Amino acid sequence: MTTTSNGRPHTAADPFVDLVSRSQRAVTDAATGMAEMWGAALTGADEATRRTSGSFPGQPSLGEAVDRAVDTGIAVLEMQRSVAHQVLDALRLR
C-alpha cells in the first residue's frame, strides 16, 4: 500500500479530491490574475470616475463594478462547492 505525502494511505476518493483541488487552484490563480490585471488597468481610474461622476448619472462606480464582479466569482465558487458535494453524495463518499 502506498501513502500520500502526509503519511496517510491512498483512498478511492483521492483522484476526485485531487481533481477538485487542482480545479480550485486554477480558479484561484485565474481570479488572482484577473485581480492583478484589473488593479493595474484601473490605477487612478477611480479618481477619474469621481471627477466625472456627474457626467454619467445612474452608472455604477468602478468600485461597484468590481464588487459585482467579485460577487459573481463568489457565486460561481459556491455553485462548484454544491456540485462537488452532490457528486460526493451520489458516490456515497461523504
C-alpha positions as CSV (number, residue, x, y, z in Angstrom):
1,M,0.0,0.0,0.0
2,T,1.3,3.4,-0.9
3,T,0.9,6.5,1.2
4,T,0.3,10.2,0.5
5,S,2.9,12.9,1.3
6,N,1.2,13.4,4.7
7,G,1.6,9.7,5.5
8,R,-2.0,8.6,5.2
9,P,-3.0,5.7,2.9
10,H,-4.5,6.4,-0.5
11,T,-8.2,6.1,-0.8
12,A,-10.7,5.7,-3.7
13,A,-11.6,9.3,-3.3
14,D,-8.1,10.6,-3.8
15,P,-8.3,11.1,-7.6
16,F,-11.6,13.1,-7.2
17,V,-10.2,15.2,-4.3
18,D,-7.1,15.8,-6.4
19,L,-9.2,16.9,-9.4
20,V,-11.3,19.2,-7.3
21,S,-8.2,20.6,-5.6
22,R,-6.5,21.3,-8.9
23,S,-9.7,22.9,-10.3
24,Q,-10.0,25.2,-7.3
25,R,-6.3,26.2,-7.6
26,A,-6.9,27.0,-11.3
27,V,-9.9,29.2,-10.4
28,T,-8.0,30.9,-7.6
29,D,-5.0,31.5,-9.9
30,A,-7.3,32.9,-12.6
31,A,-9.1,35.2,-10.1
32,T,-5.7,36.4,-8.8
33,G,-4.5,37.1,-12.3
34,M,-7.7,39.0,-13.1
35,A,-7.5,41.0,-9.9
36,E,-3.9,42.0,-10.7
37,M,-4.8,42.9,-14.2
38,W,-7.8,45.0,-13.2
39,G,-5.7,46.6,-10.5
40,A,-3.1,47.6,-13.0
41,A,-5.7,48.8,-15.5
42,L,-7.8,50.8,-13.0
43,T,-5.0,52.5,-11.2
44,G,-6.1,56.1,-10.9
45,A,-9.4,55.3,-12.8
46,D,-11.5,55.6,-9.6
47,E,-10.3,59.2,-9.1
48,A,-11.3,59.9,-12.7
49,T,-14.7,58.4,-12.1
50,R,-15.2,60.6,-9.1
51,R,-14.3,63.7,-11.2
52,T,-16.7,62.7,-13.9
53,S,-19.5,61.1,-11.9
54,G,-21.8,63.9,-12.6
55,S,-21.4,63.2,-16.3
56,F,-22.8,59.7,-16.1
57,P,-25.7,59.6,-13.7
58,G,-27.0,56.2,-12.9
59,Q,-23.8,54.4,-13.9
60,P,-22.1,52.3,-11.2
61,S,-18.8,53.5,-9.9
62,L,-15.7,51.4,-10.6
63,G,-15.8,50.1,-7.0
64,E,-19.4,48.9,-7.5
65,A,-18.4,47.2,-10.8
66,V,-15.5,45.4,-9.0
67,D,-17.9,44.4,-6.2
68,R,-20.3,42.9,-8.7
69,A,-17.6,41.0,-10.5
70,V,-16.2,39.6,-7.2
71,D,-19.8,38.7,-6.0
72,T,-20.2,36.8,-9.3
73,G,-17.0,34.9,-8.7
74,I,-18.1,34.0,-5.2
75,A,-21.4,32.7,-6.5
76,V,-19.5,30.5,-9.0
77,L,-17.3,29.1,-6.2
78,E,-20.4,28.4,-4.1
79,M,-22.0,26.6,-7.1
80,Q,-18.9,24.5,-7.6
81,R,-18.9,23.5,-3.9
82,S,-22.5,22.5,-4.1
83,V,-21.9,20.4,-7.2
84,A,-18.9,18.7,-5.6
85,H,-21.0,17.8,-2.5
86,Q,-23.7,16.5,-4.8
87,V,-21.2,14.3,-6.6
88,L,-19.8,13.0,-3.2
89,D,-23.4,12.3,-2.0
90,A,-24.2,10.4,-5.3
91,L,-21.0,8.3,-4.9
92,R,-21.7,7.9,-1.2
93,L,-18.2,9.3,-0.4
94,R,-19.4,11.9,2.1
